[in-house]
Amino acid sequence: MAALIQTPQRDLLEYLSDTSESADVRAGSPLPLGTQESGGGVNFAIFSRNASRVRLELFNQAEDAAPVRFIDFDAARNRTGDVWHVWVKGIAPGQLYAYRADGPYQPTEGHRFNFKKLLLDPCAEAISQPPRWDFPSARGFDSSAPQQDLAISNLDNSAWMPKCVYVNDPYDWTGDQPLRHPWSKTVIYETHVRGFTIHPMSGVEHLGTYRGMIEKIPYLKSLGVTAVELMPVQEFNEDSVTRRNPQTNQLLKDYWGYDSVAFFAPKASFCSSGGLGQQKLEFKEMVRAFHRVGIEVILDVVFNHTAEGDELGPTLCFRGLDNAIFYTLAKDQRYYRDYTGTGNTVNANHPVVRDHILGALRYWAVEMHVDGFRFDLASALGRDCTGKLLIKAPLLEQIAEDPILRNVKIIAEAWDAAGAYEVGSFSDRRWAEWNGRFRDDVRRFWRGDEGMLGLFASRICGSADIYTKSGKGPGSSINFVTCHDGFTLNDLVSYQGKHNLANAQSNHDGANENWSENHGIEGPTKDASIESVRKRQIKNFLLTLLVSRGVPMLLGGDEFRRTQGGNNNAYCQDNETSWIDWSNLEQHQEIYRFARGMIAFRLAHPILSNEQFYTDPEIHWFDPEDGLPKWTAPGEKCFACLIHEDEQRALYLMFNASADAVDFHLPSPPPSTQWHQAVDTFGETPLDLFAVGEEPLLQYPQTYLLKPRSSAILLARKPEYSNERGAK
């Protein structure tokens, strides 16, 4: 029997004969999954292996509790294998829809079907934005029952559930093509779409939106970055957090967004013009605008878990369609294996789930013109259904080898919440990795910890000790000192410990070991001497990041001392704790100028970003007395390196993490060249950094006095290019 069609206004069911189809509803096709315009109508297709029936519901308004029409799929005509499908005539862009799926509610067997719960299409390209998305009403179980999740809920949650939006608006990319910057020419800027411009001091018209990002493109271009890495834009529910800030009594928010509900849908609330499909158009406009000025767009994607949480979480999509397939379940299948710290783990290496994730990546790359992806807790994507880490995980191999994604940047957060730590050995050589050891070792060196000389030297050289064994090079190392997860750069030098009480978790959340130092006072201070050290340390970190081989990533706002007040886990703070306060740009012009200048310095000296490790002829190491560094000697916190750019150009980098000034004996520059001062983090603006081509000649080229906790760079070049000014 063909699909059964109903409208709420009809008392009688309208049945189609077994041998014919109606003019406006037909069997449809199992491919592609999701929605596709076809012959004056739209084909709907959705996967569910264990469902006994599936219903498509069409709505007029996002807040409607009842559909204007629904179509029950006939298992004989509207099902091919595990895919349920139907073609419906006359569906226009903007049509709202959702599904229901019936089947066994047997949590101990892994099944959690509940026909009372409205379900999102896993392939929906847009999700409507409700005033407040009520997760508790989406629970598939009766939370008041003693058995909790073993007792099915009879509450229909249609009124509180967002709807999927059918989108089919052609977009003229006007010749836009992927930029394909090599890793050696990439400087990444990590930021949050809303947080980047939502502050009233941002100066944009469209606060906290994709369009607001467009308005700030001239700033990012001027800074010199070549890629933006956007924290999650896959649709999520910012109202999923139920705790209140104990200091203000305000409800907390899921601000970061690492709880996806729809892998294909851009976040509706980040759109300035509406949430009924406009978000897809505005996202495309943003990408095109970035590409026009040579800046790539990398998305931080979350495929390792979803917002459906553990057995007490809501039924939104995957759980209600085929829980036993989409998630990694424990031996007692009532429960979930949790390798992500969120309550569930996506069963990423199941062939069906693997195809779904790959389809989402292709969609963002092909349809949305995204240049790359950073995979949250990527090690979880390498586990099988029992939780075992696979040596050659099918999903990770397929992403690396997929012909459509071949030129797309892929970056792994090469660990998970269950103990996996694969930095240096993550999957295929095509995968780049967030280098967490770079962050920790660089922080510890500049804090003055003992025994860090050798590790620090390895980090600035591309971390050969980490990557050589797996056949990877410096281009695989995404270097960072700070990221969204942890202290900002300002807070790293201003706080000894975390201050997360506002998260309403009694300060238990967030990392305890941050390798930070407050330099005498916890938090903000007007003490000029402490502020001087803090500024110098910030410059040291920026210099280290931007002279190190590998790919530098700068946390948005660090270039002008953005602070989170010591909160190192601000995932739930959708307020001025997390928002970038653009008034700091004027206040901290010295740091901004230094960051911008160091990016320019890196781009002017390609030897620093070469995708191969240094060879012996390219780099030589020195202690302050012009001998070899005493790598393992107690108390040693100073060294230098000479980097040969070519026969007549060289760089001399000096690092002093001690509390004392140190005289460095300088090596002879290459023949027919002289030493010029490029950078000294102890100097005040403008003597801390000189523009490319304006570096003054060093007046006393035999020694260089490097002040406490500072770093410097000398540049050797021919006299005819020398600036007449002298530097001491």
HELIX and SHEET records of a PDB file:
HELIX    1   1 PRO A  107  GLU A  109  5                                   3    
HELIX    2   2 PRO A  136  ALA A  138  5                                   3    
HELIX    3   3 GLN A  148  LEU A  150  5                                   3    
HELIX    4   4 SER A  158  TRP A  160  5                                   3    
HELIX    5   5 TRP A  183  LYS A  185  5                                   3    
HELIX    6   6 VAL A  193  THR A  197  1                                   5    
HELIX    7   7 PRO A  200  SER A  202  5                                   3    
HELIX    8   8 TYR A  210  GLU A  215  1                                   6    
HELIX    9   9 ILE A  217  LEU A  223  1                                   7    
HELIX   10  10 ALA A  268  PHE A  270  5                                   3    
HELIX   11  11 GLN A  278  ARG A  292  1                                  15    
HELIX   12  12 PHE A  318  PHE A  326  1                                   9    
HELIX   13  13 PRO A  351  ARG A  362  1                                  12    
HELIX   14  14 TYR A  363  GLU A  367  3                                   5    
HELIX   15  15 ALA A  378  GLY A  382  5                                   5    
HELIX   16  16 PRO A  394  GLU A  401  1                                   8    
HELIX   17  17 GLY A  436  ARG A  447  1                                  12    
HELIX   18  18 LEU A  453  ILE A  460  1                                   8    
HELIX   19  19 ALA A  464  TYR A  467  1                                   4    
HELIX   20  20 THR A  468  SER A  470  5                                   3    
HELIX   21  21 PRO A  474  SER A  476  5                                   3    
HELIX   22  22 LEU A  489  LEU A  492  1                                   4    
HELIX   23  23 LEU A  501  ASN A  503  5                                   3    
HELIX   24  24 ALA A  528  VAL A  547  1                                  20    
HELIX   25  25 ASP A  558  PHE A  560  5                                   3    
HELIX   26  26 SER A  583  GLN A  587  1                                   5    
HELIX   27  27 GLN A  589  ALA A  604  1                                  16    
HELIX   28  28 PRO A  606  SER A  609  5                                   4    
HELIX   29  29 PRO A  719  TYR A  721  5                                   3    
SHEET    1   A 5 LEU A   4  GLN A   6  0                                        
SHEET    2   A 5 ARG A  69  ASP A  72 -1                                        
SHEET    3   A 5 ARG A  53  PHE A  59 -1                                        
SHEET    4   A 5 LEU A  96  ASP A 102 -1                                        
SHEET    5   A 5 CYS A 164  VAL A 165 -1                                        
SHEET    1   B 4 VAL A  25  ARG A  26  0                                        
SHEET    2   B 4 VAL A  83  LYS A  89 -1                                        
SHEET    3   B 4 GLY A  41  PHE A  47 -1                                        
SHEET    4   B 4 GLY A  34  SER A  38 -1                                        
SHEET    1   C 3 VAL A  25  ARG A  26  0                                        
SHEET    2   C 3 VAL A  83  LYS A  89 -1                                        
SHEET    3   C 3 ARG A  79  THR A  80 -1                                        
SHEET    1   D 2 TYR A 105  GLN A 106  0                                        
SHEET    2   D 2 HIS A 111  ARG A 112 -1                                        
SHEET    1   E 9 ILE A 188  THR A 191  0                                        
SHEET    2   E 9 ALA A 227  LEU A 230  1                                        
SHEET    3   E 9 GLU A 296  VAL A 301  1                                        
SHEET    4   E 9 GLY A 372  PHE A 375  1                                        
SHEET    5   E 9 LYS A 409  ALA A 412  1                                        
SHEET    6   E 9 ALA A 432  TRP A 434  1                                        
SHEET    7   E 9 SER A 477  ASN A 479  1                                        
SHEET    8   E 9 VAL A 551  LEU A 555  1                                        
SHEET    9   E 9 ILE A 188  THR A 191  1                                        
SHEET    1   F 2 GLN A 234  PHE A 236  0                                        
SHEET    2   F 2 SER A 260  PRO A 266 -1                                        
SHEET    1   G 5 ILE A 619  PHE A 622  0                                        
SHEET    2   G 5 CYS A 638  ASP A 646 -1                                        
SHEET    3   G 5 ARG A 649  ASN A 656 -1                                        
SHEET    4   G 5 SER A 710  ARG A 717 -1                                        
SHEET    5   G 5 GLN A 674  ASP A 680 -1                                        
SHEET    1   H 2 VAL A 662  HIS A 665  0                                        
SHEET    2   H 2 THR A 703  LEU A 706 -1                                        
SHEET    1   I 2 PRO A 696  LEU A 698  0                                        
SHEET    2   I 2 ASN A 723  ALA A 727  1                                        
END                                                                             
